[in-house]
Amino acid sequence: MVEDGGGEEEAEGESREMPAAAAPTLQRCNGFLPGKEAEDGGGRAAPAAAEAEAMLSAGGGRLETRLSRRRLAVLAVFSCYSLVNAFQWIQYSILSNVFAGFYGVSFTQIDWLSMVYMVAYVPLILPATWLLDARGLRLTALLGAGLNGLGAWLKCASLAPDRYPLTLAAQAVCAVAQVFILGLPSRIASVWFGPTEVSTACAVAVLGNQLGTAIGFLLPPVLVPNTPNDLNLMAHNISIMFYGTAIVSTLLFFLTGVVFEEKPKYPPSHSQAVLQTMPPEDYSYKQSIINLFRNIPFVLLLISYGIMTGAFYSVSTLLNQMIVTHYEGEEVNAGRIGLTLVVAGMVGSIICGLWLDYTKTYKQTTLIVYILSFIGLLVFTFTLDLGYLIVVFVTGGVLGFFMTGYLPLGFEFAVEITYPESEGTSSGLLNASAQIFGIVFTLVQGKLTTDYSPRAGNLFLCAWIFVGIILTALIKSDLRRHNVNSGIMNLDVKAVSGDS
């Protein structure tokens, strides 16, 4: 177990203090603190109210905040095992023709190896977010990393043409792991990072998942070339990919146990310091859910985020089929186009995160990126069948820059307009919406692509993204967390959480 250290050496940067009188007045809190405070990495019970009282006493009635060096290790390890989980999601779809031939099943059955991620998420997200709030960050992270490794090892046992049900079961285990992963970026960013770096930290956490998708597009076609006349060679190549993934995911599980702690010794921001002053018994998970659905701006964001991210899931799942329809035998280039799409999106995510930390223009940035994603998908759709792969690479990169770059924007926008509700709960609901739209979009777009053409499927997505633009424009932006960190807002929690 890595210790945070003590005294001044455990944190970097200058400590920041906020007069207690300037802190928001909180009568109760329905969102952030768990009903039972989780034990931290050293196994010590640390009630939030007692810690807050100690900070106030030690600081002469002031809220003390510091940045822990451990935050960078927590972010790095999380990003890595999120990467492996995303890699396992897309590794079948980008080789849909290869795995369909190996297991002797239809393309629809291969598509379900991707869609199982979406199907598993919807019923499990509420229990998973409850667990995050009730038992804490460390346990949730360990479950995500552990199930990720278990699913990877089960895939190693599915290396035979008659074992499609086993590989589907293994993918389902990885899908459950995803439930404990996708909602963590905003929680990790808020709990561990300061107000001037929280959006960037969230973008980097999401970046790990995007990088996993990128590697999932690039590496499988290289490791597993299509050898339909030699199933033994195909099985050998698949085994290299499966065993390599299992070993890496197991190592990351142990690193998670070493690095992750519940929270830093000192809160990194004034908003976190204020939340930690609240008694844990004031928390109600049910009330938090009710409050979020009463928050009209959040409901609008919930739908618009689901549309955009669901469209991205659908495009990623069906990319191989779209490319090989117009460019037969170009499985490797289909993977490279997918890589281009996601890598460009990773750059977009970082730029958007840095921009948000600098400007705090959440609604404006989200709306602009949404509009540019719509334009990007239209251009991609009408250039896909021109017969020039280089054009597809360019348009795919532009599409990815905006569509994938949108993902962390939604997380951070949700946290701002729902503070002080739990980041894990709001992120979980956003991801649940994305999975529902992803399932519907993948099934409908897949049907349109098969029966008509990839253009018909993409135009279906364009119509929905246009609806998302309208919904985003209707969102009323209220930067609650930013105002608390700036010390310019006395926050009435009843007004914020119950009557939004």
N, C-alpha and C positions, 0 to 999 in steps of 0.2 A: 504494500500500500504506500503510495507516494504521499508524504505529508505536506501540508500547505506551509508549514513552518510557523514561526511565531513572531510577534512583535512587528517591527517595521520591515523585516526581511521577507515576510510572507506575501507582500503586495508590492506592485510596481506603481510608479506614478505618485503624485501627491494625493494625500487624503483630502476629500472634499467634505465640507460640513454644510448643513442647512439648518438654520434656526428652527427649533421645534415649533415655534409660533407660526412660522411661514409654511409649515407642512399642511397638506390638506386635512381638513377635519373629517374623520371617518367614524361614523356612528356604528357601522357594521360593514362586513365585506362578504359578498355572496360569491366571490369568484376565485381568488387565487390560492389561499392557504388550505392545506389538506385538513380533513377532519381529524386525522391522526398524524402528527408530525413524523415523517420518516426518519429513520436513523441515518446519520451521515456516514461518510466513508469509513470513519474510525469506529463505527458502532456506537456512537454516543447519541443519546436522545437529546434533542435540542429544541425545546419549545420556542416558537417564534416570539411569543410575548415576553418571555424571560430574557431572550437575547436582546430584544429591542430595548427593554428596560435597562439592561446592563450598558448598552451603547449610549443611551441617553444620559445615564449617570456618569459614565466615564468621560463623555464629551461635554459635561457641564450643561446638559439639556439640549444638546445638538445632535442631529442625525449624522453619523459618520459614515462615509462611503469610501471604499478603496477598490482598486483593480487587482485581482489575484493573477499571478503568473500561470497558475494551473489552467486558467480559462482557455489558453491556446492549445494545451494538450487535450482537454475535453473536446474542443471543437474539432481537432485533427482526428482523434479516434472515432468520434461519431461520424464524421464525413467519410471515413474509410469504410466502416461497416455498412453505412447507408449506400456507398458505392457498390459494394458486393451484392447487396440486396437488389439494387436496380439492374446490375449486370445479369443476375439470375432471372429477372423478369423478362428481359428482352432477348435472351440468348436463344430461345426457341423460335420466336417470331421471325427474326432476321434470317433464319435457316428453315423457314416453313416447308419448302420443297424437300430439303434434306431429311428433316425429321418425319415428314409425312411418308416418305419412301422407307425410312428405317423402321418405323413402327407399323407401317401398313395401314395408316388411318387417313382420314380426309383433312383438307385444309381447315375446315371448321373446327375439327377436334384439336388441331395445332393452335388455332386462334384461342381456344379455351385455356391453353397453358399460359396465355397472357391475361385473359379476362378473369381467371380465377383470382388474380391479385385484386381485381376490382370487386368481384362478388364477395370475397371474404371480408373486405374492409367494411362494407356497409353494416352488417349486423354486429360486428365486433367493435366498432369505433366507440360507442358509448361505454361499454365495459372497460375498454382500454384507456379512455380519457378519465374515467372514474379512478382507475388504478393509478394513473399518473398523479392525480390530485390527492388521492388517499394514501398512497404508499410511496410516492415520490419519484424523482428523476432517475436515481441510481438503479432501482429495481426495474423500472421500465426499460432502461437502456440495456441492462443485462438480459432481459427477456428477448428484446429485439435481436441482440447479437447472438444469443444462444440458439434461438429458433432458426436463425439464418444459417448457422453452422449445421444444425440437425437436418434441415431440408437439403443442404448441399451433400451431406453424406448419404442420405436416402437416394439421391439421384445416382450416386455411384453404384447402387444396387439395382438400378433399372436399365443396365446396359445389355438389353436383349430385345429383339424385335417384338416379342410377345408381352412386354412389360410396360405398355403404355399406361395402364391404370396405376402402376407404382410411380412412374415419373409424374403423373398428374397429382398423386397424393403428396409426393415430395414438393412439388411446386405449390401445393396448397399450404404446406408447412411454412414455406418461404413467404407466402402471401400473408399468413398470420403474423410472421415476424415484421412485415411491412407496417402492420397496424400499430406496432410499438415504435416505429421509426419516423413515419411521415409527420407526426404531430409534434416532434421534438425541436425542430429548428428554432421556432420563435420562443419556446420555453428556455432553451439553452442560451439564446441570445439575451433574453431579458434577465435571467437569473445570474449570468456570469459576466456580462459585458456592460460597459458604461454607455451613457446616453448618446455620445458622439460616435459610437462604433456599433450600436446594436443592429442597425439595418444592414451594415456590411457583414456582421457576424452571421445574421440570418441568411444572407445571400450566400455566404461561404458554406454554411451548413446544407443549404439546398443544392449548392454546387456539387457536393459530393455525390448526391443522387443523380444529378445530371451527368456527371463524369462517368458514373457507372453505366448509364444508358449509352453514352458515347462509346465506351470500351465494349459494351455489349453489341453495338453495331459493327465495330471494327474487328475485334478479335475472333469471334466464332467463325466467320467465313474463311479466315486464314487458317485456323486450327482444324476446321472440319470441311474440307472441300467436298463437293458432291461426287461421290463414287458409287452410283447406283448399281454397278455390276460387281461390286466387292463389298458386301455388308460387313465382313470381318474387319477390313481396313477402316470402314466407316465407324464401327464400334470402337476400334482402337483410338481413332482420332477424337471421338466424343469422350472417351474415358480420360484422355489428357485434360480436356477442358473441365470435366466434372471433378476429377481428383484435385486438380490445381485450385479450383474454387473452394473445395471443402477444406483444404489445408490452410488457405489464406483466411477463410471465415473463422476457423477454429482459433488461429493465432489472434485475430481481432477480438474474439470473445474474451480471451484471457487478458488482453490489454484493456478492455473495457472494465474488467474487474479491478485492475490496478489503478487506472486513471480516474474513473468517475467517482465523484462525491456528490452528495445531495445539493450542496450550495457552498459558495465561498464563505470564509470566516466573517467577512464584512460585506454588506450589500454593495453592489457596484453603482447604484444610481439612487436618487432620492425617491423615485417611484417605488423601487424595491424596498427601500428602507421603511417607507410609510406602510407598505403592505405587511411587512414583517412585524409591525407593532400591533397588529390585530390578533386577538385571541383565536386560536384554531377552532374553538367550538362554534364560532360564528359562521363557519363555512357550511353551505348547503349545496350539494352538487345538483340536486333537482332544481333548486331555485336559480342556480347559475344558468342551466339550460333554458328555463323559462325566460329569464332576463334577456338572454341572447336572441330568442325568437320574438321578443317584444321590441327589440332594437331594429327598427325598419331599415336604417342604412346597412346594418349587418346582413339582414335577410336579402336585400338587393345584391350585396357583394357575394353572399352565399351562392346565389343563382348564377351571377355573371362569372364568378371564379370557376364554378362547376362546368359552365359551357366552354370556357377557354381551355382549361386543363383537360377536360374530357375530350376535346378536339385533338389536343396534343397526344393523348394516349391512343386515340383512334388512328391518327396518322402514323405514329410510331409502330403500332401493331401491324398495320396493313402496308407499310412502306415497301417491303420486299415484293408483295403481290403487285403493287402499283408499278414498280420499276420493271420487273420481269415481264409485265404485260406488254410494255412498249420496247423493252431492251432485253430480248431473250438471252439467257446465259450470263447475265451480268449480276450474279448474286454478290460477288465481291464488291463491285461498284455500288450495289444497293446498300451494303454495309458502310461503305465510305461516304455515301450521301447522307446516311443516317448520322454518321460521325460528324460530318460537316454541320448538319442541322443542330446537333446538341452542343458541339464545341462553340459554335457561334452564339448559341443560347447561354452558355456559361459566361462568355464575355459580356453578353447583355445583362445577365444577372448581377455580375460584379459592378458594372457601370451604374445600373439602376440602384444597387445598394449604396454605393458611394454618393450618388446623386441625392438619395433620400436623406442620408445622414447630413448632407450639406444644406439642403433646401427645405426638407420636411414638406414637400409638395406632393403628398400622397395621392390625392384624387387626380390632380392634373397629370402626374406622371403615369398613373394607372390607365387613365383614359387615352392618353396619347399612344401608349404602348399597345393598348387594345385596338385602336384604329389602325395602327401600322401593321399589326398582326393580320387583321382582316385584308388589308391591301396585299400583304405578303402571300397569303394563301390564294388570293385571286391570281396573282402573277404566277405562282407555282403551278396552279391548276391549268392555266392556258399555255404554259410553256413545256409541260411535261411530255407531250407527244410530238415535239418538234423534231426529234431524232438526234439531238445534240446533248450528250451527257454533260458536257461542260456547262451548258445552260442550266440543267437540273441541279448541278452542284452549286451554282451561284444563287439561284432562286431558293433552293433548300436552305442555304446558309442565311439568306435574308429572312426567310420565314422563321428559322430557328432562333435568330438573334432576338426577335420580338416575342414570339410565342413562348419559348422556353424562358426568356428573360422575364416574362410576366409572373412566373410562379412565386418567387419570394416577395414580389410586390403585394400580392394578395394577403400573405401571412402578416406582413407588417402593417398594412392598411387595416386589417381586422383587429389587430392588437390596439392600434391607436383609437379606433372608434368604439371599442368595447371595454377599455380599461375601466375598472380594475378586475374584470372577469378573467378567468384563467386562460392563459395563452394556449395551453394544451387543449382545452375544450373548444375554443374558437377555431384553432387550426384543425382539430379533428373533424369538426363539422364541415369545414371547407373541403377537406380531403374526401369526406364521405360524399359530398355533392359531386366532386370530381369523378369519383368512382362510378356513381350512378349514371351520370352523363356519359362517362367513358364506355360503360357496358352498352348503353343504348346506341351511342354513336358508332361503336365498333361493329355491332350487329347490323345496323342499317347501312352504314357505309360499305361494309363487307358485301352485303347483299347487292347494293347498287353497283359496286365495282365488278362483281362476278356476272351479274345479269346484264349490265349495260357497259359501263366503262369507268375507269378511275375518275374521269372528269365529273361524272354524275355524282359520285360519292363525295368528292371535294366540294362541289357546289352546295350539296346538302349541309356540309359543315359551315360554309361561308354564310348561308342564310342564318344559321344559329348564332354565329359570332356577331353578325349585325345586330341581332336582338341583344346580345351581351353588351354591345356598345351603348345602346339606349339605356339599359339598366344601370350601367356604370355612370352615365351622365346624370342619372337621377339621385345618386348617393349624396347625402349631405355629409360633408366632412367635418368632424369634430375631433381635433387632435388632443385627446385627453391625457394620454401618457406624456406627451411632449410638454403640455402645459404644466403638469405636475413637476416634471424634471426642471422646468424653467422657473418654478416657484411663483407662477403668476395666476394660479387658479386655486381657489378653495373648493374642494371637491365634495359635493354632497352625494354620497354613494346611493342613497335612495333615488335621487333624481337621475343619476347616471345609469344605475343598474336596473332599476325597476320601472322607470317611466320614460325610457328612451323612445 
